[in-house]
Amino acid sequence: MDKYEIKGGNRLTGEVSISGAKNAALVIIPAAILSDGVCRIDNIPNITDVSSIIHILQDMGAQVRRIDRSAIEIDASTIYTCEAPYELSRHIRGSYYLLGALLGRYRHALVTMPGGCNFGVRPIDQHLKGFAALGAKYSVDGGMVDVRADELVGSSVYLDVVSVGATMNIMLAAVRAKGTTVIENAAKEPHIVDLANFLNSMGADIRGAGTDVIKIYGCDSLRGTTYSIIPDQIEAGTYMVAAAATSGDVLVKNVIPKHLESISAKLEEMGVTVEEYDDAVRVTRTGKLNKCNIKTLPHPGFPTDMQPQITALLSMADGTSIVNESVWDNRFRYVEELKRMGAQISVDGRIAVVEGVDHLNAAPVKATDLRAGAAMLIAALAARGTTQIEEVHHIERGYEDVVEKLRNLGADIRRVPVRETAVPRAI
């Protein structure tokens, strides 16, 4: 097992190219199950979560061919089981999209409850409510979700809470159902629009993605397609915040600036300059960081997946900032790690009060989850001294070539092995 060793204090300068969106890839790859042909998917991020979902499909019998580092072809016609392998699927949240895809294609799915980062309960009641509205029956036993239907018929589904996962899972199940399905109070995230565009490129008829009402007109079959995944909004935001934390000057390329508007607005409120181009943003900072209040919200609000990174930045801002986490119950676990570096943060439930300090100091820390790990990277890049970050496998679940990309921007970062401490034997 490795760790990152980062000598802080270097300004990040230069250009960084953003990879394909993790959250889009984790639903679009299972969505290929719905096709009767071969699907080529480009701009796939080379991260461990994506490798896991590909291995799951292969274990179920799908033929997956890697064309190059960021492109694959999937032929799902050879799938021979509707049961996802337990050990592979229990570790990633995206495995639950197999429920909608398998149900939509084969009318049966047996998949483990979702895994991923441990910062709150991941209920799937809204997913199951949607499946039931389409005519499916389900049971949950021993951590496995079993969903079956003799046939799926379009229906109206009102989501009690705005749920990205439920919105996309219902879309997957409904696309080959009979009749029309209407999802009300749907989530609007960019990867929902990307999923709809992918399915439509196969011959589906989905309208309204990106609004709170999505209509899916069911079809009998879907053809193969070639499709390129959108850039990763959260990876882009992370490098934007890292540039701000180090008083840097970074051009973040291969992005959709509109997807970054909520992040850009908060950085500008903090005194950071953000310039937008057609497919890039330039982030520069020359003065002090101003305090700023943040509340995470469903898209187009400030994304919960950027909350730890922006909190790391606020810990070095001038004044007191309030961070309100409205999406997850337990997303402030990383705060104890930031406090080891000198951050002054107090947490009460879903509210964090951040008293800005002049600087952070290096300390041994760990990545408690994916985005918390990104926050540790940002803090370490700005801190005085050399920080060591352990549990970096969390970071590599969602960030492609992060060490190389940061090095190319001038960061002093390297991967080193973790030395195991010997435990004295009892005499």
Secondary structure, DSSP 8 states (H G I E B T S, - for coil): -EEEEEE-----EEEEE--B-HHHHHHHHHHGGG-SSEEEEES---SHHHHHHHHHHHHTT-EEEEEETTEEEEEGGG---SB--HHHHTT-GGGGHHHHHHHHHHSEEEEE---S--SS----HHHHHHHHHTT-EEEEETTEEEEE-S--B--EEE-SS--HHHHHHHHHHHTTSBSEEEEES----HHHHHHHHHHHHTT-EEE-TTSSEEEEE--S----EEEE--B-HHHHHHHHHHHHHTT-EEEEES--GGGGHHHHHHHHHTT-EEEE-SSEEEEE--S--B---EEB-STTSB-GGGHHHHHHHHTTSBSEEEEE--S-SSTTTTHHHHHHTT-EEEEETTEEEEE--S--B--EEE-SSHHHHHHHHHHHHHSBSEEEEE-THHHHTT-TTHHHHHHHTT-EEEEEE----------
